[in-house]
Amino acid sequence: MMELDFTAIAAKLGKVLLEKQLMLGTAESCTGGLVAGAITAIAGSSEWFERGFVTYSNRAKQEMLGVSAETLEREGAVSAAVVTEMAAGVLKMAPVQVAVAVSGIAGPSGGSASKPVGMVYFAWAVPGQPIVTACRHFQGDRERVRVEAVRFVLGELVQKLG
């Protein structure tokens, strides 16, 4: 079993968000709520975490976050354009000042030559600033890809806010 303890990084994120008096919201696809789970494992996280959207299907991305059908059709769910719209949707649908979004291909199937298993897109959003995206390729099985995606998105958020 892989190490799923995100306590240190989530606690550090909470400290930064509390100091800056910011609330966080998440939008997750391939991680299926693991980011929100890592955050809510921290006692007192309700002081800095508002809500998480698990939008695994394209329909959920559209209905819950306002991701456009055209973007999904043109770019695919695993794309910078879609995570950008997911993060923007969190800012629109929740009373938060910081949003993160994750969408990827955890495997073991579903990959292609252009979008292989392990490819994950991320977005970080703050009102009034351009949304920042990144793409990473993680190696390993489904569990490892998901765990590494959570570590990356939380670690990057600490860096970006710190």
PELINMO-V667965 format. One record per residue. N is the residue number from 1. PHI is phi in radians with two decimals (none if undefined). Layout:
n & phi
N & PHI
N & PHI
This chain:
n & phi
1 & none
2 & -1.33
3 & -1.21
4 & -1.85
5 & -1.46
6 & -1.83
7 & -0.98
8 & -1.10
9 & -1.23
10 & -1.17
11 & -1.13
12 & -1.11
13 & -1.05
14 & -1.03
15 & -1.07
16 & -1.14
17 & -1.11
18 & -1.10
19 & -1.03
20 & -1.60
21 & 0.95
22 & -2.04
23 & -1.86
24 & -1.95
25 & -2.29
26 & -2.19
27 & -2.30
28 & -2.23
29 & -2.01
30 & -1.12
31 & -1.47
32 & 0.93
33 & 1.74
34 & -1.11
35 & -1.14
36 & -1.09
37 & -1.10
38 & -1.10
39 & -1.21
40 & -1.36
41 & -1.25
42 & -1.54
43 & -1.04
44 & 1.52
45 & -1.14
46 & -1.13
47 & -1.29
48 & -2.43
49 & -2.10
50 & -1.54
51 & -2.96
52 & -2.25
53 & -1.90
54 & -1.76
55 & -2.07
56 & -1.24
57 & -1.56
58 & -1.08
59 & -1.04
60 & -1.11
61 & -1.03
62 & -1.25
63 & -1.21
64 & -1.57
65 & -2.11
66 & 1.33
67 & -1.14
68 & -1.36
69 & -1.06
70 & -1.11
71 & -1.14
72 & -1.07
73 & -1.15
74 & -1.28
75 & -1.81
76 & 1.51
77 & -1.11
78 & -1.69
79 & -2.82
80 & -1.09
81 & -1.09
82 & -1.23
83 & -1.15
84 & -1.08
85 & -1.19
86 & -1.11
87 & -1.12
88 & -1.07
89 & -1.12
90 & -1.08
91 & -1.06
92 & -1.34
93 & -1.63
94 & -2.34
95 & -1.40
96 & -2.22
97 & -1.90
98 & -2.43
99 & -2.37
100 & -2.23
101 & -2.41
102 & -2.40
103 & -2.60
104 & -2.86
105 & -2.04
106 & -1.43
107 & 1.57
108 & -1.37
109 & -2.02
110 & 1.72
111 & -1.45
112 & -2.50
113 & -1.07
114 & -1.49
115 & -2.36
116 & -1.32
117 & -0.97
118 & 1.77
119 & -1.41
120 & -2.36
121 & -1.80
122 & -2.31
123 & -2.46
124 & -2.21
125 & -2.31
126 & -2.37
127 & -0.93
128 & 1.43
129 & -2.18
130 & -1.08
131 & -1.29
132 & -1.74
133 & -2.16
134 & -2.64
135 & -2.22
136 & -2.28
137 & -2.04
138 & -1.81
139 & -1.70
140 & 2.04
141 & -1.38
142 & -0.93
143 & -1.07
144 & -1.11
145 & -1.04
146 & -1.15
147 & -1.11
148 & -1.13
149 & -1.10
150 & -1.12
151 & -0.99
152 & -1.14
153 & -1.12
154 & -1.23
155 & -1.09
156 & -1.14
157 & -1.14
158 & -1.02
159 & -1.10
160 & -1.16
161 & -1.53
162 & -1.19
